[in-house]
């Protein structure tokens, strides 16, 4: 539970030094080797143009959502969500559309976070016996109460 509460209420991506977190977790440019299968053959070649590289998008969220968007059942879920919540942030997929993720700037990310990720917008559902519930509520309170 700590991991999730920390990620939601104290994310490193919105801090001044957190730009690299968004690059790692969200999206970034990287290079891909076009000639991977020929690397061993070209290993001894002195011609620098023998190995060509092209840019590709990478990032934890980008890769996860790319996989999620290839699922036909997921498409039906997203379409239903869009129709049920036309005027709400729930209209959008929480992970993001892979076609749109690379257009997200850090400023947009931070602005969205500050607008919507607030304890007053939070809903916490806990199941278990009395000790589990008390522990979960105490833990959540420590994250949601201003210092």
C-alpha positions in Angstrom: 0.0 0.0 0.0 2.9 2.4 0.7 4.1 2.1 -2.8 0.8 3.2 -4.3 0.2 6.0 -1.8 3.7 7.3 -2.3 3.3 7.2 -6.1 0.0 9.1 -6.0 0.7 11.6 -3.2 4.5 12.1 -3.4 5.5 11.3 -6.9 9.1 12.1 -7.8 8.1 13.1 -11.4 6.7 16.4 -10.2 9.7 17.5 -8.2 12.3 19.8 -9.8 14.7 17.0 -10.4 11.9 14.6 -11.4 12.2 15.3 -15.2 14.2 12.0 -15.6 11.5 10.0 -13.8 8.9 11.0 -16.5 11.4 10.1 -19.2 12.0 6.6 -17.7 8.4 5.9 -16.7 6.5 7.9 -19.3 8.2 8.1 -22.7 11.5 9.0 -24.2 13.4 8.7 -27.5 15.9 5.9 -27.8 17.7 4.3 -30.7 17.1 0.9 -32.2 19.7 -1.0 -34.2 18.4 -1.8 -37.7 21.1 -4.4 -38.2 21.0 -6.4 -35.0 21.2 -9.7 -36.8 24.3 -8.5 -38.7 26.1 -7.1 -35.7 28.6 -9.9 -35.5 29.3 -9.8 -39.2 29.9 -6.0 -39.1 31.8 -6.1 -35.8 35.1 -5.8 -37.6 34.1 -3.4 -40.3 35.6 0.0 -40.0 32.8 1.7 -41.9 30.7 3.7 -39.4 27.7 3.7 -41.7 27.5 -0.1 -41.6 25.3 0.0 -38.6 22.3 2.3 -39.0 20.1 3.3 -36.1 16.7 4.8 -36.0 14.7 6.5 -33.2 11.9 4.7 -31.4 9.7 5.6 -28.4 10.5 3.8 -25.1 9.2 4.1 -21.5 7.5 1.9 -19.0 4.0 3.4 -19.4 4.4 3.8 -23.2 5.3 0.1 -23.6 2.6 -1.1 -21.2 -0.1 0.9 -23.0 1.1 -0.2 -26.4 0.5 -3.8 -25.2 -2.9 -2.9 -23.7 -4.0 -1.2 -26.9 -3.4 -4.3 -28.9 -6.1 -6.2 -27.0 -9.5 -6.2 -28.7 -11.4 -6.5 -25.3 -9.4 -3.5 -24.1 -10.7 -1.5 -27.0 -14.3 -2.3 -26.0 -13.5 -1.3 -22.4 -12.0 2.0 -23.5 -15.0 2.8 -25.8 -17.4 2.1 -23.0 -15.5 4.3 -20.6 -15.4 7.2 -23.2 -19.2 6.9 -23.7 -20.1 6.6 -20.0 -17.9 9.6 -18.9 -17.9 12.2 -21.8 -17.3 15.2 -19.5 -14.9 13.8 -17.0 -11.3 12.9 -16.7 -12.5 9.3 -16.6 -13.3 9.7 -20.3 -9.6 9.1 -20.9 -7.7 6.0 -20.3 -5.6 6.4 -17.1 -2.5 4.9 -18.8 -2.8 7.0 -21.9 -3.2 6.3 -25.6 0.2 5.3 -27.0 -0.5 7.5 -30.0 -0.8 10.5 -27.8 1.7 9.7 -24.9 4.7 11.1 -26.8 3.0 14.5 -27.1 2.8 14.8 -23.3 5.1 17.5 -21.9 6.4 17.6 -18.4 4.5 20.8 -17.8 1.2 19.2 -18.9 1.9 16.2 -16.7 2.6 18.3 -13.6 -0.5 20.6 -14.3 -2.8 17.5 -14.6 -1.3 16.0 -11.4 -1.8 19.2 -9.4 -5.4 19.6 -10.6 -6.6 16.0 -10.1 -4.3 14.1 -7.7 -5.5 15.5 -4.5 -6.8 13.9 -1.3 -10.2 15.5 -1.9 -10.5 13.5 -5.1 -9.4 10.3 -3.6 -11.6 7.3 -2.8 -10.2 4.5 -0.7 -11.8 1.0 -0.6 -10.5 -1.4 2.1 -11.6 -4.9 2.8 -10.6 -7.2 5.7 -11.1 -7.5 9.4 -11.0 -4.6 11.8 -7.2 -4.6 12.3 -6.6 -4.5 8.5 -9.1 -1.7 8.0 -7.7 0.4 10.9 -4.1 -0.1 9.7 -5.1 0.8 6.1 -6.9 4.0 7.2 -4.1 5.0 9.5 -1.6 4.6 6.7 -3.8 6.5 4.2 -4.3 9.3 6.8 -0.5 9.7 7.1 -0.3 10.4 3.3 -3.5 12.5 3.0 -3.2 14.8 6.1 -1.3 18.0 5.4 2.0 18.2 7.4 
